[in-house]
């Protein structure tokens, strides 16, 4: 895969991560904090809009590392990322070193 394709993959994931950050922020803003939240799969494929349920605590754990993303099982891209945690509802992937990891860190809204 070319450098440009790798960059687009990273940008797609970053967009979904930003959407999920906004979902969390809106929940807090409306005073509707619950133990779980529904997020959009942060898959690199811009066409995926599947939703998954995750506890707020687990989402915060994922977000503690700029290179981690939450995806529907089977939505990982092994050429760019490694599954670092899994359960029956979602997988957590970590961007591999190089361009994917750098872009993930650069576009992290929390950094």
MOPAC internal coordinates of N, CA, C and O (Angstrom, degrees):
PM7 1SCF
backbone

  N    0.0000 0     0.00 0     0.00 0    0    0    0
  C    1.4425 1     0.00 0     0.00 0    1    0    0
  C    1.5318 1   108.33 1     0.00 0    2    1    0
  O    1.2310 1   120.78 1   -40.50 1    3    2    1
  N    1.3254 1   116.12 1   139.50 1    3    2    1
  C    1.4585 1   120.74 1  -176.61 1    5    3    2
  C    1.5250 1   111.85 1   -74.53 1    6    5    3
  O    1.2310 1   121.41 1   -14.78 1    7    6    5
  N    1.3161 1   114.92 1   165.22 1    7    6    5
  C    1.4657 1   121.01 1   177.27 1    9    7    6
  C    1.5321 1   110.67 1   -60.21 1   10    9    7
  O    1.2310 1   120.66 1   141.68 1   11   10    9
  N    1.3289 1   116.34 1   -38.32 1   11   10    9
  C    1.4778 1   120.51 1   179.61 1   13   11   10
  C    1.5246 1   110.55 1   -66.30 1   14   13   11
  O    1.2310 1   119.79 1   138.52 1   15   14   13
  N    1.3189 1   118.00 1   -41.48 1   15   14   13
  C    1.4635 1   120.87 1   177.23 1   17   15   14
  C    1.5217 1   110.43 1   -63.83 1   18   17   15
  O    1.2310 1   120.13 1   138.99 1   19   18   17
  N    1.3100 1   117.35 1   -41.01 1   19   18   17
  C    1.4709 1   121.24 1   177.98 1   21   19   18
  C    1.5249 1   110.29 1   -62.06 1   22   21   19
  O    1.2310 1   120.41 1   140.34 1   23   22   21
  N    1.3211 1   116.82 1   -39.66 1   23   22   21
  C    1.4563 1   120.93 1   178.85 1   25   23   22
  C    1.5277 1   110.85 1   -64.53 1   26   25   23
  O    1.2310 1   120.47 1   137.04 1   27   26   25
  N    1.3326 1   116.70 1   -42.96 1   27   26   25
  C    1.4692 1   120.32 1   179.09 1   29   27   26
  C    1.5204 1   111.79 1   -64.49 1   30   29   27
  O    1.2310 1   120.46 1   140.41 1   31   30   29
  N    1.3152 1   116.72 1   -39.59 1   31   30   29
  C    1.4614 1   121.54 1   176.76 1   33   31   30
  C    1.5253 1   109.41 1   -58.52 1   34   33   31
  O    1.2310 1   120.65 1   131.80 1   35   34   33
  N    1.3173 1   116.37 1   -48.20 1   35   34   33
  C    1.4570 1   120.70 1   179.32 1   37   35   34
  C    1.5126 1   113.00 1   -63.04 1   38   37   35
  O    1.2310 1   119.93 1   140.27 1   39   38   37
  N    1.3119 1   117.73 1   -39.73 1   39   38   37
  C    1.4665 1   120.78 1   178.99 1   41   39   38
  C    1.5195 1   111.28 1   -65.91 1   42   41   39
  O    1.2310 1   119.99 1   139.51 1   43   42   41
  N    1.3295 1   117.63 1   -40.49 1   43   42   41
  C    1.4654 1   120.53 1   178.03 1   45   43   42
  C    1.5211 1   110.40 1   -59.18 1   46   45   43
  O    1.2310 1   120.37 1   132.90 1   47   46   45
  N    1.3213 1   116.89 1   -47.10 1   47   46   45
  C    1.4597 1   119.93 1   179.84 1   49   47   46
  C    1.5171 1   111.17 1   -62.37 1   50   49   47
  O    1.2310 1   120.70 1   140.36 1   51   50   49
  N    1.3045 1   116.27 1   -39.64 1   51   50   49
  C    1.4584 1   120.30 1  -179.60 1   53   51   50
  C    1.5211 1   111.81 1   -63.71 1   54   53   51
  O    1.2310 1   120.61 1   142.52 1   55   54   53
  N    1.3047 1   116.44 1   -37.48 1   55   54   53
  C    1.4735 1   120.36 1   178.43 1   57   55   54
  C    1.5234 1   109.74 1   -62.79 1   58   57   55
  O    1.2310 1   119.96 1   133.13 1   59   58   57
  N    1.3293 1   117.68 1   -46.87 1   59   58   57
  C    1.4643 1   120.02 1  -179.92 1   61   59   58
  C    1.5271 1   111.31 1   -65.52 1   62   61   59
  O    1.2310 1   120.37 1   143.60 1   63   62   61
  N    1.3210 1   116.90 1   -36.40 1   63   62   61
  C    1.4611 1   120.22 1   176.62 1   65   63   62
  C    1.5246 1   109.98 1   -61.98 1   66   65   63
  O    1.2310 1   120.08 1   138.05 1   67   66   65
  N    1.3259 1   117.45 1   -41.95 1   67   66   65
  C    1.4704 1   120.98 1   178.92 1   69   67   66
  C    1.5285 1   111.15 1   -64.86 1   70   69   67
  O    1.2310 1   120.24 1   141.07 1   71   70   69
  N    1.3275 1   117.15 1   -38.93 1   71   70   69
  C    1.4668 1   120.63 1   176.41 1   73   71   70
  C    1.5239 1   109.66 1   -60.84 1   74   73   71
  O    1.2310 1   120.18 1   134.56 1   75   74   73
  N    1.3210 1   117.27 1   -45.44 1   75   74   73
  C    1.4630 1   120.78 1  -179.53 1   77   75   74
  C    1.5303 1   111.38 1   -65.52 1   78   77   75
  O    1.2310 1   120.26 1   144.81 1   79   78   77
  N    1.3086 1   117.11 1   -35.19 1   79   78   77
  C    1.4588 1   119.99 1   174.97 1   81   79   78
  C    1.5318 1   110.34 1   -62.65 1   82   81   79
  O    1.2310 1   120.39 1   140.00 1   83   82   81
  N    1.3201 1   116.86 1   -40.00 1   83   82   81
  C    1.4641 1   120.83 1   178.39 1   85   83   82
  C    1.5298 1   111.08 1   -66.54 1   86   85   83
  O    1.2310 1   120.10 1   141.65 1   87   86   85
  N    1.3244 1   117.41 1   -38.35 1   87   86   85
  C    1.4666 1   120.89 1   177.03 1   89   87   86
  C    1.5245 1   109.27 1   -59.25 1   90   89   87
  O    1.2310 1   120.52 1   132.00 1   91   90   89
  N    1.3187 1   116.61 1   -48.00 1   91   90   89
  C    1.4654 1   120.52 1   178.65 1   93   91   90
  C    1.5155 1   111.62 1   -61.14 1   94   93   91
  O    1.2310 1   120.44 1   137.39 1   95   94   93
  N    1.3187 1   116.76 1   -42.61 1   95   94   93
  C    1.4567 1   121.72 1  -179.92 1   97   95   94
  C    1.5256 1   111.36 1   -64.39 1   98   97   95
  O    1.2310 1   120.21 1   138.01 1   99   98   97
  N    1.3219 1   117.21 1   -41.99 1   99   98   97
  C    1.4692 1   120.83 1   178.09 1  101   99   98
  C    1.5202 1   111.26 1   -64.21 1  102  101   99
  O    1.2310 1   120.62 1   138.56 1  103  102  101
  N    1.3185 1   116.43 1   -41.44 1  103  102  101
  C    1.4701 1   119.50 1   177.91 1  105  103  102
  C    1.5257 1   110.09 1   -58.51 1  106  105  103
  O    1.2310 1   120.77 1   134.16 1  107  106  105
  N    1.3172 1   116.13 1   -45.84 1  107  106  105
  C    1.4677 1   119.88 1   179.05 1  109  107  106
  C    1.5220 1   111.13 1   -65.72 1  110  109  107
  O    1.2310 1   120.21 1   139.01 1  111  110  109
  N    1.3262 1   117.20 1   -40.99 1  111  110  109
  C    1.4605 1   122.15 1  -177.83 1  113  111  110
  C    1.5162 1   113.24 1   -64.23 1  114  113  111
  O    1.2310 1   120.53 1   146.31 1  115  114  113
  N    1.3146 1   116.59 1   -33.69 1  115  114  113
  C    1.4593 1   120.90 1   179.17 1  117  115  114
  C    1.5168 1   112.37 1   -90.61 1  118  117  115
  O    1.2310 1   120.67 1  -176.98 1  119  118  117
  N    1.3120 1   116.33 1     3.02 1  119  118  117
  C    1.4595 1   120.21 1   178.86 1  121  119  118
  C    1.5134 1   112.88 1    67.82 1  122  121  119
  O    1.2310 1   120.88 1  -151.53 1  123  122  121
  N    1.3241 1   115.93 1    28.47 1  123  122  121
  C    1.4667 1   119.92 1  -177.75 1  125  123  122
  C    1.5223 1   111.42 1  -109.77 1  126  125  123
  O    1.2310 1   120.84 1  -145.52 1  127  126  125
  N    1.3269 1   116.00 1    34.48 1  127  126  125
  C    1.4584 1   117.82 1   179.85 1  129  127  126
  C    1.5205 1   110.21 1   -62.72 1  130  129  127
  O    1.2310 1   121.56 1   -49.44 1  131  130  129
  N    1.2905 1   114.62 1   130.56 1  131  130  129
  C    1.4555 1   122.48 1   178.75 1  133  131  130
  C    1.5259 1   107.58 1  -128.54 1  134  133  131
  O    1.2310 1   120.18 1   -11.43 1  135  134  133
  N    1.3260 1   117.25 1   168.57 1  135  134  133
  C    1.4696 1   118.73 1  -179.98 1  137  135  134
  C    1.5338 1   113.03 1   -67.92 1  138  137  135
  O    1.2310 1   119.95 1   159.10 1  139  138  137
  N    1.3358 1   117.70 1   -20.90 1  139  138  137
  C    1.4653 1   120.84 1   179.79 1  141  139  138
  C    1.5239 1   109.74 1  -126.44 1  142  141  139
  O    1.2310 1   121.84 1   -16.61 1  143  142  141
  N    1.3173 1   114.07 1   163.39 1  143  142  141
  C    1.4561 1   120.03 1   174.16 1  145  143  142
  C    1.5207 1   108.70 1  -143.80 1  146  145  143
  O    1.2310 1   121.16 1   -26.80 1  147  146  145
  N    1.3134 1   115.38 1   153.20 1  147  146  145
  C    1.4551 1   121.28 1   175.75 1  149  147  146
  C    1.5185 1   107.37 1   -96.70 1  150  149  147
  O    1.2310 1   120.73 1   -52.23 1  151  150  149
  N    1.3340 1   116.22 1   127.77 1  151  150  149
  C    1.4539 1   121.18 1   179.68 1  153  151  150
  C    1.5219 1   109.53 1  -124.46 1  154  153  151
  O    1.2310 1   121.38 1   -16.37 1  155  154  153
  N    1.3060 1   114.96 1   163.63 1  155  154  153
  C    1.4581 1   121.71 1   175.92 1  157  155  154
  C    1.5205 1   108.00 1   -89.76 1  158  157  155
  O    1.2310 1   120.62 1   -41.59 1  159  158  157
  N    1.3194 1   116.41 1   138.41 1  159  158  157
  C    1.4634 1   121.50 1   176.29 1  161  159  158
  C    1.5240 1   108.72 1   -52.65 1  162  161  159
  O    1.2310 1   120.44 1   -49.18 1  163  162  161
  N    1.3177 1   116.76 1   130.82 1  163  162  161
  C    1.4570 1   121.65 1  -178.32 1  165  163  162
  C    1.5273 1   111.75 1   -91.84 1  166  165  163
  O    1.2310 1   121.14 1  -148.57 1  167  166  165
  N    1.3090 1   115.42 1    31.43 1  167  166  165
  C    1.4605 1   122.19 1  -179.72 1  169  167  166
  C    1.5233 1   110.89 1   -62.04 1  170  169  167
  O    1.2310 1   121.37 1   -31.72 1  171  170  169
  N    1.2999 1   114.98 1   148.28 1  171  170  169
  C    1.4590 1   120.65 1  -179.51 1  173  171  170
  C    1.5227 1   112.88 1   -67.04 1  174  173  171
  O    1.2310 1   119.90 1   157.85 1  175  174  173
  N    1.3188 1   117.79 1   -22.15 1  175  174  173
  C    1.4567 1   122.48 1   179.54 1  177  175  174
  C    1.5252 1   108.56 1   -74.46 1  178  177  175
  O    1.2310 1   120.24 1   -67.02 1  179  178  177
  N    1.3012 1   117.15 1   112.98 1  179  178  177
  C    1.4550 1   121.98 1  -177.49 1  181  179  178
  C    1.5149 1   114.50 1   -61.81 1  182  181  179
  O    1.2310 1   119.66 1   167.32 1  183  182  181
  N    1.3294 1   118.25 1   -12.68 1  183  182  181
  C    1.4592 1   121.11 1  -178.89 1  185  183  182
  C    1.5211 1   113.18 1   -88.08 1  186  185  183
  O    1.2310 1   119.43 1   170.87 1  187  186  185
  N    1.3131 1   118.70 1    -9.13 1  187  186  185
  C    1.4597 1   121.72 1  -178.32 1  189  187  186
  C    1.5215 1   109.55 1   -82.70 1  190  189  187
  O    1.2310 1   120.78 1   -49.90 1  191  190  189
  N    1.3162 1   116.11 1   130.10 1  191  190  189
  C    1.4667 1   120.88 1   176.34 1  193  191  190
  C    1.5275 1   109.92 1  -133.73 1  194  193  191
  O    1.2310 1   120.71 1  -153.96 1  195  194  193
  N    1.3431 1   116.24 1    26.04 1  195  194  193
  C    1.4640 1   119.41 1   179.21 1  197  195  194
  C    1.5139 1   110.00 1   -66.89 1  198  197  195
  O    1.2310 1   121.22 1   -32.77 1  199  198  197
  N    1.3012 1   115.27 1   147.23 1  199  198  197
  C    1.4574 1   121.17 1  -179.95 1  201  199  198
  C    1.5195 1   109.53 1  -109.00 1  202  201  199
  O    1.2310 1   121.65 1   -27.96 1  203  202  201
  N    1.3306 1   114.46 1   152.04 1  203  202  201
  C    1.4468 1   118.96 1   176.34 1  205  203  202
  C    1.5165 1   109.17 1  -143.56 1  206  205  203
  O    1.2310 1   121.47 1   -24.28 1  207  206  205
  N    1.3049 1   114.80 1   155.72 1  207  206  205
  C    1.4647 1   122.42 1  -179.54 1  209  207  206
  C    1.5230 1   108.70 1   -98.17 1  210  209  207
  O    1.2310 1   120.77 1   -46.42 1  211  210  209
  N    1.3327 1   116.13 1   133.58 1  211  210  209
  C    1.4574 1   121.79 1  -179.68 1  213  211  210
  C    1.5257 1   107.81 1  -144.01 1  214  213  211
  O    1.2310 1   120.57 1   -34.94 1  215  214  213
  N    1.3165 1   116.51 1   145.06 1  215  214  213
  C    1.4623 1   117.68 1   176.25 1  217  215  214
  C    1.5281 1   108.15 1   -70.05 1  218  217  215
  O    1.2310 1   120.80 1   -29.10 1  219  218  217
  N    1.3061 1   116.07 1   150.90 1  219  218  217
  C    1.4579 1   120.78 1   178.00 1  221  219  218
  C    1.5280 1   109.29 1   -60.12 1  222  221  219
  O    1.2310 1   120.51 1   139.58 1  223  222  221
  N    1.3226 1   116.63 1   -40.42 1  223  222  221
  C    1.4654 1   120.99 1   178.57 1  225  223  222
  C    1.5223 1   111.12 1   -60.16 1  226  225  223
  O    1.2310 1   120.00 1   133.99 1  227  226  225
  N    1.3367 1   117.61 1   -46.01 1  227  226  225
  C    1.4630 1   120.57 1   179.38 1  229  227  226
  C    1.5277 1   111.28 1   -66.34 1  230  229  227
  O    1.2310 1   120.15 1   141.64 1  231  230  229
  N    1.3382 1   117.31 1   -38.36 1  231  230  229
  C    1.4584 1   119.81 1   178.33 1  233  231  230
  C    1.5305 1   110.16 1   -62.95 1  234  233  231
  O    1.2310 1   120.42 1   138.21 1  235  234  233
  N    1.3109 1   116.80 1   -41.79 1  235  234  233
  C    1.4689 1   120.64 1   178.36 1  237  235  234
  C    1.5286 1   110.66 1   -63.66 1  238  237  235
  O    1.2310 1   120.71 1   144.03 1  239  238  237
  N    1.3206 1   116.26 1   -35.97 1  239  238  237
  C    1.4676 1   120.07 1   177.03 1  241  239  238
  C    1.5289 1   110.45 1   -63.99 1  242  241  239
  O    1.2310 1   120.31 1   135.93 1  243  242  241
  N    1.3341 1   117.00 1   -44.07 1  243  242  241
  C    1.4677 1   121.04 1   177.26 1  245  243  242
  C    1.5260 1   109.55 1   -60.21 1  246  245  243
  O    1.2310 1   120.81 1   134.20 1  247  246  245
  N    1.3172 1   116.06 1   -45.80 1  247  246  245
  C    1.4645 1   121.31 1  -175.37 1  249  247  246
  C    1.5253 1   113.34 1   -72.31 1  250  249  247
  O    1.2310 1   119.78 1   171.63 1  251  250  249
  N    1.3158 1   118.02 1    -8.37 1  251  250  249
  C    1.4642 1   120.21 1   179.12 1  253  251  250
  C    1.5300 1   111.88 1   -70.58 1  254  253  251
  O    1.2310 1   120.03 1   167.55 1  255  254  253
  N    1.3211 1   117.55 1   -12.45 1  255  254  253
  C    1.4601 1   122.36 1   177.06 1  257  255  254
  C    1.5286 1   108.47 1  -125.77 1  258  257  255
  O    1.2310 1   120.54 1   -60.78 1  259  258  257
  N    1.3155 1   116.58 1   119.22 1  259  258  257
  C    1.4688 1   121.73 1  -177.21 1  261  259  258
  C    1.5218 1   113.60 1   -56.93 1  262  261  259
  O    1.2310 1   120.22 1   156.71 1  263  262  261
  N    1.3233 1   117.18 1   -23.29 1  263  262  261
  C    1.4641 1   120.72 1  -176.84 1  265  263  262
  C    1.5266 1   112.79 1   -89.77 1  266  265  263
  O    1.2310 1   119.81 1   179.95 1  267  266  265
  N    1.3321 1   117.96 1    -0.05 1  267  266  265
  C    1.4640 1   121.30 1  -177.69 1  269  267  266
  C    1.5203 1   111.28 1   -99.43 1  270  269  267
  O    1.2310 1   121.56 1   -38.60 1  271  270  269
  N    1.3348 1   114.63 1   141.40 1  271  270  269
  C    1.4558 1   122.62 1   178.52 1  273  271  270
  C    1.5226 1   108.80 1  -137.50 1  274  273  271
  O    1.2310 1   120.43 1   -28.35 1  275  274  273
  N    1.3257 1   116.78 1   151.65 1  275  274  273
  C    1.4604 1   121.62 1   178.92 1  277  275  274
  C    1.5349 1   108.17 1  -104.51 1  278  277  275
  O    1.2310 1   120.95 1   -51.16 1  279  278  277
  N    1.3373 1   115.80 1   128.84 1  279  278  277
  C    1.4661 1   121.35 1  -177.09 1  281  279  278
  C    1.5241 1   110.65 1  -135.36 1  282  281  279
  O    1.2310 1   121.02 1   -23.28 1  283  282  281
  N    1.3025 1   115.65 1   156.72 1  283  282  281
  C    1.4587 1   122.06 1   172.66 1  285  283  282
  C    1.5338 1   107.46 1   -64.51 1  286  285  283
  O    1.2310 1   119.37 1   -40.03 1  287  286  285
  N    1.3401 1   118.82 1   139.97 1  287  286  285
  C    1.4708 1   119.53 1   178.46 1  289  287  286
  C    1.5268 1   111.87 1   -50.97 1  290  289  287
  O    1.2310 1   121.37 1   -46.45 1  291  290  289
  N    1.3137 1   114.98 1   133.55 1  291  290  289
  C    1.4587 1   120.92 1  -179.64 1  293  291  290
  C    1.5189 1   113.73 1    90.98 1  294  293  291
  O    1.2310 1   119.70 1   177.54 1  295  294  293
  N    1.3301 1   118.18 1    -2.46 1  295  294  293
  C    1.4639 1   121.05 1  -178.60 1  297  295  294
  C    1.5240 1   113.34 1   -98.21 1  298  297  295
  O    1.2310 1   119.92 1  -167.85 1  299  298  297
  N    1.3090 1   117.76 1    12.15 1  299  298  297
  C    1.4572 1   120.47 1   178.12 1  301  299  298
  C    1.5268 1   110.17 1   -76.50 1  302  301  299
  O    1.2310 1   120.98 1   -23.51 1  303  302  301
  N    1.3160 1   115.73 1   156.49 1  303  302  301
  C    1.4594 1   122.35 1   175.58 1  305  303  302
  C    1.5292 1   107.08 1  -118.36 1  306  305  303
  O    1.2310 1   120.27 1   -84.49 1  307  306  305
  N    1.3415 1   117.10 1    95.51 1  307  306  305
  C    1.4675 1   121.66 1  -173.07 1  309  307  306
  C    1.5299 1   114.61 1   -55.80 1  310  309  307
  O    1.2310 1   119.62 1   154.99 1  311  310  309
  N    1.3259 1   118.34 1   -25.01 1  311  310  309
  C    1.4615 1   118.80 1   179.97 1  313  311  310
  C    1.5341 1   112.61 1   -73.32 1  314  313  311
  O    1.2310 1   120.38 1   165.26 1  315  314  313
  N    1.3466 1   116.88 1   -14.74 1  315  314  313
  C    1.4588 1   121.01 1  -178.23 1  317  315  314
  C    1.5209 1   114.10 1  -120.73 1  318  317  315
  O    1.2310 1   120.10 1   163.26 1  319  318  317
  N    1.3329 1   117.42 1   -16.74 1  319  318  317
  C    1.4615 1   119.71 1  -170.82 1  321  319  318
  C    1.5180 1   111.58 1  -152.08 1  322  321  319
  O    1.2310 1   121.56 1   -17.85 1  323  322  321
  N    1.3337 1   114.62 1   162.15 1  323  322  321
  C    1.4470 1   122.97 1   178.84 1  325  323  322
  C    1.5209 1   108.39 1  -123.62 1  326  325  323
  O    1.2310 1   120.32 1   -41.10 1  327  326  325
  N    1.3347 1   117.00 1   138.90 1  327  326  325
  C    1.4619 1   120.34 1   175.17 1  329  327  326
  C    1.5250 1   107.58 1   -74.09 1  330  329  327
  O    1.2310 1   120.74 1   -56.18 1  331  330  329
  N    1.3452 1   116.19 1   123.82 1  331  330  329
  C    1.4617 1   120.49 1  -178.52 1  333  331  330
  C    1.5248 1   112.45 1  -111.25 1  334  333  331
  O    1.2310 1   120.20 1   168.39 1  335  334  333
  N    1.3191 1   117.23 1   -11.61 1  335  334  333
  C    1.4672 1   121.85 1   176.89 1  337  335  334
  C    1.5228 1   107.36 1  -158.13 1  338  337  335
  O    1.2310 1   120.62 1   -32.04 1  339  338  337
  N    1.3200 1   116.43 1   147.96 1  339  338  337
  C    1.4608 1   119.38 1  -177.96 1  341  339  338
  C    1.5222 1   109.89 1  -151.90 1  342  341  339
  O    1.2310 1   121.06 1   -27.50 1  343  342  341
  N    1.3099 1   115.58 1   152.50 1  343  342  341
  C    1.4601 1   122.89 1   170.42 1  345  343  342
  C    1.5169 1   107.51 1  -153.01 1  346  345  343
  O    1.2310 1   119.57 1    10.09 1  347  346  345
  N    1.3121 1   118.42 1  -169.91 1  347  346  345
  C    1.4670 1   119.45 1  -175.40 1  349  347  346
  C    1.5301 1   113.32 1   -76.55 1  350  349  347
  O    1.2310 1   119.39 1   168.59 1  351  350  349
  N    1.3293 1   118.77 1   -11.41 1  351  350  349
  C    1.4667 1   121.70 1  -177.71 1  353  351  350
  C    1.5210 1   114.13 1  -103.71 1  354  353  351
  O    1.2310 1   120.20 1   147.66 1  355  354  353
  N    1.3299 1   117.22 1   -32.34 1  355  354  353
  C    1.4638 1   120.46 1  -176.26 1  357  355  354
  C    1.5263 1   110.77 1  -160.26 1  358  357  355
  O    1.2310 1   121.74 1   -16.29 1  359  358  357
  N    1.3326 1   114.27 1   163.71 1  359  358  357
  C    1.4604 1   122.35 1   172.20 1  361  359  358
  C    1.5271 1   107.75 1  -115.25 1  362  361  359
  O    1.2310 1   120.93 1   -27.60 1  363  362  361
  N    1.3014 1   115.83 1   152.40 1  363  362  361
  C    1.4563 1   121.51 1   171.55 1  365  363  362
  C    1.5235 1   106.17 1  -110.47 1  366  365  363
  O    1.2310 1   120.85 1   -54.51 1  367  366  365
  N    1.3302 1   115.98 1   125.49 1  367  366  365
  C    1.4533 1   120.35 1   179.97 1  369  367  366
  C    1.5242 1   109.45 1  -112.38 1  370  369  367
  O    1.2310 1   121.74 1   -28.39 1  371  370  369
  N    1.3276 1   114.28 1   151.61 1  371  370  369
  C    1.4626 1   120.97 1   177.30 1  373  371  370
  C    1.5140 1   108.38 1  -120.31 1  374  373  371
  O    1.2310 1   120.94 1   -50.39 1  375  374  373
  N    1.3016 1   115.80 1   129.61 1  375  374  373
  C    1.4666 1   120.96 1   178.22 1  377  375  374
  C    1.5226 1   110.16 1   -64.05 1  378  377  375
  O    1.2310 1   121.36 1   -40.46 1  379  378  377
  N    1.3196 1   115.00 1   139.54 1  379  378  377
  C    1.4636 1   120.97 1   177.22 1  381  379  378
  C    1.5304 1   109.51 1   -72.31 1  382  381  379
  O    1.2310 1   121.09 1   -22.87 1  383  382  381
  N    1.3292 1   115.51 1   157.13 1  383  382  381
  C    1.4674 1   121.43 1   177.69 1  385  383  382
  C    1.5241 1   110.12 1   -56.32 1  386  385  383
  O    1.2310 1   120.77 1   -24.17 1  387  386  385
  N    1.3063 1   116.12 1   155.83 1  387  386  385
  C    1.4553 1   121.96 1  -179.58 1  389  387  386
  C    1.5137 1   110.58 1   102.20 1  390  389  387
  O    1.2310 1   120.90 1    28.50 1  391  390  389
  N    1.3134 1   115.89 1  -151.50 1  391  390  389
  C    1.4580 1   121.71 1  -174.54 1  393  391  390
  C    1.5302 1   113.68 1   -55.52 1  394  393  391
  O    1.2310 1   118.62 1   135.06 1  395  394  393
  N    1.3520 1   120.23 1   -44.94 1  395  394  393
  C    1.4647 1   119.05 1  -179.54 1  397  395  394
  C    1.5318 1   112.86 1   -59.63 1  398  397  395
  O    1.2310 1   120.08 1   135.41 1  399  398  397
  N    1.3295 1   117.44 1   -44.59 1  399  398  397
  C    1.4684 1   121.03 1  -179.35 1  401  399  398
  C    1.5230 1   110.91 1   -68.49 1  402  401  399
  O    1.2310 1   120.43 1   138.53 1  403  402  401
  N    1.3142 1   116.78 1   -41.47 1  403  402  401
  C    1.4699 1   120.87 1   179.84 1  405  403  402
  C    1.5266 1   111.00 1   -61.33 1  406  405  403
  O    1.2310 1   120.48 1   135.65 1  407  406  405
  N    1.3112 1   116.69 1   -44.35 1  407  406  405
  C    1.4633 1   120.46 1  -179.42 1  409  407  406
  C    1.5253 1   110.45 1   -67.07 1  410  409  407
  O    1.2310 1   120.15 1   139.62 1  411  410  409
  N    1.3334 1   117.32 1   -40.38 1  411  410  409
  C    1.4623 1   120.68 1   178.14 1  413  411  410
  C    1.5284 1   110.66 1   -59.60 1  414  413  411
  O    1.2310 1   120.70 1   137.23 1  415  414  413
  N    1.3098 1   116.28 1   -42.77 1  415  414  413
  C    1.4678 1   120.39 1  -179.77 1  417  415  414
  C    1.5179 1   111.67 1   -70.22 1  418  417  415
  O    1.2310 1   120.41 1   140.68 1  419  418  417
  N    1.3180 1   116.83 1   -39.32 1  419  418  417
  C    1.4716 1   122.30 1  -178.45 1  421  419  418
  C    1.5279 1   111.63 1   -66.88 1  422  421  419
  O    1.2310 1   119.95 1   145.17 1  423  422  421
  N    1.3294 1   117.70 1   -34.83 1  423  422  421
  C    1.4679 1   121.26 1  -175.01 1  425  423  422
  C    1.5192 1   113.55 1   -97.44 1  426  425  423
  O    1.2310 1   120.13 1  -174.53 1  427  426  425
  N    1.3258 1   117.35 1     5.47 1  427  426  425
  C    1.4588 1   120.66 1  -179.82 1  429  427  426
  C    1.5283 1   109.96 1   -66.65 1  430  429  427
  O    1.2310 1   119.77 1   -61.96 1  431  430  429
  N    1.3379 1   118.04 1   118.04 1  431  430  429
  C    1.4697 1   119.72 1  -178.77 1  433  431  430
  C    1.5226 1   113.58 1   -66.51 1  434  433  431
  O    1.2310 1   119.85 1   166.56 1  435  434  433
  N    1.3112 1   117.89 1   -13.44 1  435  434  433
  C    1.4623 1   121.16 1  -179.89 1  437  435  434
  C    1.5225 1   113.15 1   -94.22 1  438  437  435
  O    1.2310 1   120.17 1   175.57 1  439  438  437
  N    1.3152 1   117.28 1    -4.43 1  439  438  437
  C    1.4657 1   117.60 1  -177.60 1  441  439  438
  C    1.5181 1   111.70 1  -100.85 1  442  441  439
  O    1.2310 1   120.10 1   180.00 1  443  442  441

